[in-house]
Amino acid sequence: MKNPLLELLFLRATVQSSERVGVFRRMRLTAPGLRGAAWTPGQQVRLDAGPGNALAPTLRTYSVWSHEDDAIELYLLVHGDGPGSRWAEAAVAGTSVLMSKPKGDFVVRTGGSHLFIGEETASVAFGAMLRALPADQSAHVLVDVPDVDSQLPLARPVQWLVRGSRSAASSAEVLAAARALELPAEPGQAYLAGEARTIQSLRHHLVAERGWPRRSVHMKPFWTPGKRGME
Ligand SMILES: Cc1cc2nc3c(=O)[nH]c(=O)nc-3n(C[C@H](O)[C@H](O)[C@H](O)COP(=O)(O)OP(=O)(O)OC[C@H]3O[C@@H](n4cnc5c(N)ncnc54)[C@H](O)[C@@H]3O)c2cc1C
C-alpha cells in the first residue's frame, strides 16, 4: 500500500532500462519530479531498495552519472549481499521505486588542478565530476576496479588498477599507487571516495606525507566491510 507521506518526501521513479556493465547494472530511471530538479555533478540520490514502505533500513545511496530532463542514469554495483545490490539485480524496465531528489556536497571545488582516487563505486561520481571540470584545469585520476569490463568511460585519462580477486578494502595497492603519482608541486583539490579505510589512508598520505591542507582533501566514504547502508 502506498504511504502518502513517503510519496510527498520522495519521487516515484520508474526504471526505463537496465543493462549489465562489468560489475554494475547501468540503469536509466525517469520521474516527472526530476524535471527541473537541481543537480550538481557528484551528487547522489537515495532510493528505497526495500518493499517501498520500510524506508530507513533499506534506503541506499547512488551517485548520479547523468541527469537530463526527467531522467537520470545510475551505475549500481551488484555485489550480492544487501538490499541495494539485490534490488539492482532484480529491477527491470517498468519497476517502480521511491527515490530522493539529487543532493550532497561531494562536488567539484574551485582549483587549478584536481586529484580523484577511488574504486569502482567512486568512479560513478567521478564520471559526472570529470565531465564538469573546466577544460583548462588538469586532473589526475586513479581508479581501482575488479576487472577491465568495469572501467567506466571517464572524460579524462585514467590510471586504472585492475585488482582481480583482491579486496578493495584497506587497499595497500591503491595507497602505493597514490604514493607513486607525480603530482603538481602546488596542492590542488583532492576527491577521495569509495571504501572508507582505503580513503582514510589516502587522506593521511596526502596530508601527512605530501603536506596538502586538510581543507583541500574532500573525502566521501561510500561503504566499508560489515557496515550496511552507509549515509
Ligand atoms: C554518496 C554515496 C554515493 C554512492 N554512489 C554509489 C554508486 O554510484 N554506485 C554504487 O554501486 N554504490 C554507490 N555507493 C555505495 C552504496 O551506497 C553502498 O555500497 C551500499 O552499501 C550498497 O547497499 P547494499 O544494500 O547493496 O549493501 P549493504 O546492505 O549496505 O551492505 C551489505 C554488505 O555488503 C557490503 N558492501 C556494501 N557495498 C559494497 C561494495 N561496494 N563492495 C563490496 N562490498 C560492499 C557491506 O560492507 C556489507 O557487509 C555510494 C555511497 C554513498 C555514500
Ligand as a Chemical Component Dictionary entry (heavy atoms), coordinates in Angstrom:
data_LIG
# 
_chem_comp.id                   LIG 
_chem_comp.type                 NON-POLYMER 
_chem_comp.pdbx_formal_charge   0 
_chem_comp.three_letter_code    LIG 
# 
loop_
_chem_comp_atom.comp_id 
_chem_comp_atom.atom_id 
_chem_comp_atom.alt_atom_id 
_chem_comp_atom.type_symbol 
_chem_comp_atom.charge 
_chem_comp_atom.model_Cartn_x 
_chem_comp_atom.model_Cartn_y 
_chem_comp_atom.model_Cartn_z 
_chem_comp_atom.pdbx_ordinal 
LIG C1  C1  C 0 27.449 9.396  -1.503 1  
LIG C2  C2  C 0 27.469 7.968  -1.952 2  
LIG C3  C3  C 0 27.424 7.664  -3.304 3  
LIG C4  C4  C 0 27.442 6.327  -3.728 4  
LIG N1  N1  N 0 27.387 6.046  -5.062 5  
LIG C5  C5  C 0 27.350 4.763  -5.493 6  
LIG C6  C6  C 0 27.209 4.440  -6.877 7  
LIG O1  O1  O 0 27.086 5.319  -7.721 8  
LIG N2  N2  N 0 27.187 3.120  -7.234 9  
LIG C7  C7  C 0 27.292 2.118  -6.303 10 
LIG O2  O2  O 0 27.254 0.947  -6.684 11 
LIG N3  N3  N 0 27.427 2.390  -4.994 12 
LIG C8  C8  C 0 27.445 3.688  -4.563 13 
LIG N4  N4  N 0 27.545 3.965  -3.234 14 
LIG C9  C9  C 0 27.761 2.866  -2.315 15 
LIG C10 C10 C 0 26.471 2.165  -1.909 16 
LIG O3  O3  O 0 25.559 3.080  -1.337 17 
LIG C11 C11 C 0 26.873 1.106  -0.870 18 
LIG O4  O4  O 0 27.717 0.157  -1.481 19 
LIG C12 C12 C 0 25.706 0.415  -0.221 20 
LIG O5  O5  O 0 26.201 -0.182 0.961  21 
LIG C13 C13 C 0 25.081 -0.656 -1.080 22 
LIG O6  O6  O 0 23.971 -1.180 -0.395 23 
LIG P1  P1  P 0 23.656 -2.745 -0.335 24 
LIG O7  O7  O 0 22.250 -2.828 0.181  25 
LIG O8  O8  O 0 23.993 -3.382 -1.633 26 
LIG O9  O9  O 0 24.648 -3.289 0.772  27 
LIG P2  P2  P 0 24.543 -3.046 2.366  28 
LIG O10 O10 O 0 23.299 -3.642 2.933  29 
LIG O11 O11 O 0 24.749 -1.604 2.645  30 
LIG O12 O12 O 0 25.797 -3.859 2.863  31 
LIG C14 C14 C 0 25.780 -5.308 2.903  32 
LIG C15 C15 C 0 27.195 -5.831 2.902  33 
LIG O13 O13 O 0 27.783 -5.556 1.628  34 
LIG C16 C16 C 0 28.998 -4.855 1.789  35 
LIG N5  N5  N 0 29.166 -3.884 0.703  36 
LIG C17 C17 C 0 28.488 -2.743 0.506  37 
LIG N6  N6  N 0 28.954 -2.083 -0.561 38 
LIG C18 C18 C 0 29.961 -2.817 -1.054 39 
LIG C19 C19 C 0 30.852 -2.670 -2.157 40 
LIG N7  N7  N 0 30.822 -1.578 -2.952 41 
LIG N8  N8  N 0 31.773 -3.631 -2.384 42 
LIG C20 C20 C 0 31.840 -4.715 -1.565 43 
LIG N9  N9  N 0 31.037 -4.922 -0.507 44 
LIG C21 C21 C 0 30.101 -3.983 -0.257 45 
LIG C22 C22 C 0 28.857 -4.160 3.136  46 
LIG O14 O14 O 0 30.093 -3.905 3.722  47 
LIG C23 C23 C 0 28.073 -5.152 3.948  48 
LIG O15 O15 O 0 28.922 -6.115 4.506  49 
LIG C24 C24 C 0 27.511 5.283  -2.777 50 
LIG C25 C25 C 0 27.521 5.598  -1.409 51 
LIG C26 C26 C 0 27.499 6.921  -0.999 52 
LIG C27 C27 C 0 27.514 7.220  0.488  53 
# 
loop_
_chem_comp_bond.comp_id 
_chem_comp_bond.atom_id_1 
_chem_comp_bond.atom_id_2 
_chem_comp_bond.value_order 
_chem_comp_bond.pdbx_ordinal 
LIG C1  C2  SING 1  
LIG C2  C3  SING 2  
LIG C2  C26 DOUB 3  
LIG C3  C4  DOUB 4  
LIG C4  N1  SING 5  
LIG C4  C24 SING 6  
LIG N1  C5  DOUB 7  
LIG C5  C6  SING 8  
LIG C5  C8  SING 9  
LIG C6  O1  DOUB 10 
LIG C6  N2  SING 11 
LIG N2  C7  SING 12 
LIG C7  O2  DOUB 13 
LIG C7  N3  SING 14 
LIG N3  C8  DOUB 15 
LIG C8  N4  SING 16 
LIG N4  C9  SING 17 
LIG N4  C24 SING 18 
LIG C9  C10 SING 19 
LIG C10 O3  SING 20 
LIG C10 C11 SING 21 
LIG C11 O4  SING 22 
LIG C11 C12 SING 23 
LIG C12 O5  SING 24 
LIG C12 C13 SING 25 
LIG C13 O6  SING 26 
LIG O6  P1  SING 27 
LIG P1  O7  DOUB 28 
LIG P1  O8  SING 29 
LIG P1  O9  SING 30 
LIG O9  P2  SING 31 
LIG P2  O10 DOUB 32 
LIG P2  O11 SING 33 
LIG P2  O12 SING 34 
LIG O12 C14 SING 35 
LIG C14 C15 SING 36 
LIG C15 O13 SING 37 
LIG C15 C23 SING 38 
LIG O13 C16 SING 39 
LIG C16 N5  SING 40 
LIG C16 C22 SING 41 
LIG N5  C17 SING 42 
LIG N5  C21 SING 43 
LIG C17 N6  DOUB 44 
LIG N6  C18 SING 45 
LIG C18 C19 SING 46 
LIG C18 C21 DOUB 47 
LIG C19 N7  SING 48 
LIG C19 N8  DOUB 49 
LIG N8  C20 SING 50 
LIG C20 N9  DOUB 51 
LIG N9  C21 SING 52 
LIG C22 O14 SING 53 
LIG C22 C23 SING 54 
LIG C23 O15 SING 55 
LIG C24 C25 DOUB 56 
LIG C25 C26 SING 57 
LIG C26 C27 SING 58 
# 
